[in-house]
Amino acid sequence: MTSTWEEIYAAGSQLNRFPYSEAVSYFMRRWSKGVPEGFCALDIGCGSGVHSNFFASHGAEVVAFDFSAAAIEAARQMYGKLQIEYLVGSFDMFPRTSDRFDFTFDRLSTTHSTLATVEQLYQRLLPSLKPGASVFWQGYDWENSGRSMGQYDPIRETWDGFTGGVFEHLGPTVFFTEEDVQRVFEGYRVESKRIISDENLMDGYRHSYWMLELSAP
């Protein structure tokens, strides 16, 4: 997993320069007039740091972490002048803190791991969230057509060895059922739960993912 994405980022791929519309829309719906003093955001699997930069440019203090040293180095070079703390670390080793974060963002990052890893991260993260903290999460849906092109590992509860489609070179990937989502976010308040689907009408390929808006108790 780590080596796959390290190779991707080291080659200069997937280093996005513009934030995705879902991130902009979510953030501005809540904090269009700015964030309160001391507001701290956590960008999980930050990649190029483009979303960390967006949050920081709107007043947030940001902790951005990724298991790829190449991604973190690229992020530092592009967005190193704002109030962003960059960390290199794996999803299952993220340090536990107490009541630090007001907002957590995960755009299709932890979904590239194992189901147990995602569950452990979000359960370990709960004490680090301030009461009522906002959480934005995306993960691939079980009905995503790419799942059928991979091989399932029942022990790790993840897919790999994809023979085609968008996941072919992306390493282990989790496709979540509704029961999986409930398992991962036990203890969180779910405010919005959606499946976003994009189907290619030429070949029937369905690229779908969960988009959840949650809050800490």
C-alpha positions as CSV (number, residue, x, y, z in Angstrom):
1,M,0.0,0.0,0.0
2,T,2.6,2.5,1.1
3,S,5.0,1.7,-1.7
4,T,2.3,2.0,-4.3
5,W,1.3,5.5,-3.4
6,E,4.9,6.5,-2.7
7,E,5.7,5.5,-6.3
8,I,2.7,7.4,-7.6
9,Y,3.6,10.6,-5.8
10,A,7.3,10.3,-6.4
11,A,6.5,10.2,-10.2
12,G,4.6,13.5,-9.9
13,S,1.2,11.8,-10.4
14,Q,-2.0,12.6,-8.4
15,L,-0.5,15.8,-7.1
16,N,-3.6,17.9,-7.6
17,R,-3.3,21.7,-7.8
18,F,-7.0,22.6,-7.3
19,P,-9.3,21.6,-4.5
20,Y,-12.2,19.4,-5.4
21,S,-15.7,21.1,-5.5
22,E,-17.1,18.9,-2.7
23,A,-14.4,20.2,-0.3
24,V,-15.0,23.8,-1.3
25,S,-18.8,23.4,-1.0
26,Y,-18.6,21.6,2.3
27,F,-16.2,24.1,3.9
28,M,-17.9,27.2,2.7
29,R,-21.4,26.1,3.7
30,R,-20.1,26.0,7.3
31,W,-17.5,28.6,7.5
32,S,-18.2,31.1,4.8
33,K,-17.6,34.0,7.2
34,G,-14.3,32.5,8.4
35,V,-13.4,30.1,11.1
36,P,-13.1,31.0,14.8
37,E,-9.7,31.7,16.4
38,G,-7.8,28.5,17.1
39,F,-9.8,26.4,14.7
40,C,-7.8,23.3,13.8
41,A,-8.4,21.0,10.8
42,L,-7.0,17.5,10.1
43,D,-6.4,16.6,6.5
44,I,-6.2,12.8,6.4
45,G,-4.1,11.5,3.4
46,C,-3.4,15.0,2.3
47,G,-1.5,14.1,-0.9
48,S,-0.4,17.3,-2.6
49,G,-1.7,19.4,0.2
50,V,-4.2,21.2,-2.0
51,H,-7.1,20.9,0.5
52,S,-4.9,21.8,3.4
53,N,-3.9,24.9,1.6
54,F,-7.5,25.8,0.9
55,F,-8.5,25.3,4.6
56,A,-5.4,27.3,5.8
57,S,-6.0,30.1,3.3
58,H,-9.4,30.5,5.0
59,G,-8.0,30.8,8.5
60,A,-7.7,27.3,9.8
61,E,-4.7,25.8,11.5
62,V,-4.1,22.5,9.7
63,V,-2.5,19.2,10.5
64,A,-1.8,17.4,7.2
65,F,-0.6,13.9,7.1
66,D,0.1,11.2,4.6
67,F,2.0,7.9,4.6
68,S,3.9,9.1,1.5
69,A,7.1,11.1,2.2
70,A,7.1,12.2,-1.5
71,A,3.6,13.6,-1.1
72,I,4.5,15.5,2.0
73,E,7.7,16.9,0.4
74,A,5.7,18.1,-2.6
75,A,3.1,19.7,-0.3
76,R,5.7,21.5,1.7
77,Q,7.3,22.9,-1.4
78,M,3.9,24.1,-2.8
79,Y,2.2,25.2,0.4
80,G,4.9,25.6,3.1
81,K,4.3,29.2,4.0
82,L,0.8,28.8,5.6
83,Q,-0.1,27.5,9.0
84,I,0.1,23.9,8.1
85,E,1.9,21.2,10.1
86,Y,2.9,18.3,7.9
87,L,3.4,14.8,9.2
88,V,4.5,11.5,7.5
89,G,2.8,8.5,9.0
90,S,0.5,5.5,8.3
91,F,-3.2,5.5,8.9
92,D,-2.9,3.0,11.7
93,M,-0.2,4.9,13.5
94,F,-1.7,8.4,13.7
95,P,-1.0,9.8,17.2
96,R,-3.9,10.1,19.6
97,T,-4.5,13.6,21.1
98,S,-7.2,15.1,23.2
99,D,-9.9,17.5,22.0
100,R,-7.7,19.1,19.3
101,F,-9.6,19.1,16.0
102,D,-12.6,21.1,14.9
103,F,-12.8,19.5,11.5
104,T,-11.5,16.3,9.9
105,F,-11.3,15.8,6.1
106,D,-10.8,12.6,4.2
107,R,-11.4,12.6,0.5
108,L,-11.0,9.1,-0.8
109,S,-7.9,8.5,1.2
110,T,-8.4,5.9,3.9
111,T,-10.5,3.9,1.3
112,H,-7.1,3.0,-0.2
113,S,-6.2,0.7,2.7
114,T,-8.1,-2.1,4.6
115,L,-11.5,-2.1,6.3
116,A,-9.9,-2.7,9.7
117,T,-7.4,0.2,9.2
118,V,-10.3,2.6,8.4
119,E,-12.3,1.4,11.4
120,Q,-9.3,1.6,13.8
121,L,-8.3,5.1,12.6
122,Y,-11.8,6.6,13.1
123,Q,-12.3,5.0,16.4
124,R,-8.9,6.1,17.6
125,L,-9.6,9.6,16.3
126,L,-12.7,10.2,18.4
127,P,-10.9,11.4,21.5
128,S,-8.9,13.8,19.3
129,L,-12.1,15.6,18.1
130,K,-13.6,18.5,20.0
131,P,-17.3,18.0,21.0
132,G,-19.4,18.6,17.9
133,A,-16.4,18.6,15.5
134,S,-17.2,18.2,11.8
135,V,-16.1,15.2,9.8
136,F,-16.2,14.9,6.0
137,W,-15.5,11.4,4.6
138,Q,-15.6,9.8,1.2
139,G,-15.0,6.1,0.5
140,Y,-15.8,3.8,-2.5
141,D,-19.2,2.2,-2.6
142,W,-19.7,-1.6,-2.8
143,E,-21.4,-1.3,-6.2
144,N,-18.5,0.5,-7.8
145,S,-17.7,-1.4,-11.1
146,G,-14.0,-1.4,-10.3
147,R,-14.6,-3.9,-7.5
148,S,-15.2,-6.7,-10.0
149,M,-11.8,-6.1,-11.6
150,G,-9.9,-6.8,-8.4
151,Q,-9.2,-9.8,-6.2
152,Y,-10.6,-9.9,-2.7
153,D,-8.4,-10.6,0.4
154,P,-10.9,-11.9,3.0
155,I,-8.4,-11.6,5.9
156,R,-7.5,-8.0,5.2
157,E,-11.0,-7.1,3.9
158,T,-9.7,-5.3,0.9
159,W,-9.3,-5.6,-2.9
160,D,-6.1,-5.6,-4.9
161,G,-4.6,-6.9,-8.1
162,F,-7.0,-5.0,-10.4
163,T,-6.8,-5.9,-14.0
164,G,-8.3,-2.7,-15.4
165,G,-10.4,0.4,-14.6
166,V,-9.4,3.3,-12.5
167,F,-8.0,1.2,-9.6
168,E,-5.5,-0.8,-11.7
169,H,-2.4,0.8,-10.3
170,L,-3.7,2.1,-7.0
171,G,-3.0,-0.8,-4.7
172,P,-5.4,-2.1,-1.9
173,T,-8.8,-0.5,-2.0
174,V,-11.9,-0.9,0.2
175,F,-15.4,-0.9,-1.2
176,F,-17.9,-0.2,1.6
177,T,-21.3,-1.6,2.2
178,E,-23.7,0.4,4.4
179,E,-23.0,-2.0,7.2
180,D,-19.3,-1.3,6.8
181,V,-19.9,2.4,7.1
182,Q,-21.9,1.9,10.2
183,R,-19.1,-0.1,11.7
184,V,-16.4,2.4,10.9
185,F,-18.4,5.4,12.3
186,E,-19.9,3.9,15.4
187,G,-20.1,6.6,18.0
188,Y,-20.3,9.4,15.5
189,R,-23.4,11.4,14.6
190,V,-24.3,11.0,10.9
191,E,-25.8,14.3,9.5
192,S,-25.8,13.3,5.8
193,K,-25.2,10.0,4.1
194,R,-25.1,9.9,0.3
195,I,-23.9,7.7,-2.6
196,I,-22.5,9.7,-5.5
197,S,-22.5,7.7,-8.7
198,D,-21.1,8.5,-12.2
199,E,-22.1,5.9,-14.8
200,N,-20.5,5.8,-18.3
201,L,-23.4,5.1,-20.6
202,M,-21.1,3.8,-23.3
203,D,-19.8,0.8,-21.4
204,G,-21.9,0.8,-18.2
205,Y,-18.9,1.4,-15.9
206,R,-20.3,2.8,-12.6
207,H,-17.9,4.8,-10.5
208,S,-19.6,5.4,-7.1
209,Y,-18.6,6.4,-3.7
210,W,-20.0,7.3,-0.3
211,M,-20.0,10.9,0.9
212,L,-20.7,11.4,4.6
213,E,-21.0,14.4,6.7
214,L,-20.7,13.6,10.4
215,S,-20.0,15.2,13.8
216,A,-18.3,14.1,17.0
217,P,-20.6,13.6,20.0
